[in-house]
Amino acid sequence: MFGISELAIILVVVIAVLAAKRLPELARSAGKSARILKAEARAAKDDDTGTGTDTGTGTGRV
């Protein structure tokens, strides 16, 4: 019987053969999604660090 690694390799080969026409489109889409995710993570990190405009007059509650 096949192990997990053999089944994974077979699955990748089958997908590559059956979806060969769409692979460039899928790779392009995955790259675009990764860039968007990276930009959003960077923006969230910048928001977390703050811009120095906090006056410190808050109530202290979160």
WONORSUL-V875724 format. One record per run of one state. SS is the DSSP state (H for helix, E for strand, L for the rest). FROM is the first residue (numbers start at 1). LEN is the number of residues. If there is no record, write none. Layout:
ss=SS from=FROM len=LEN
ss=SS from=FROM len=LEN
//
This chain:
ss=L from=1 len=3
ss=H from=4 len=15
ss=L from=19 len=4
ss=H from=23 len=27
ss=L from=50 len=13
//
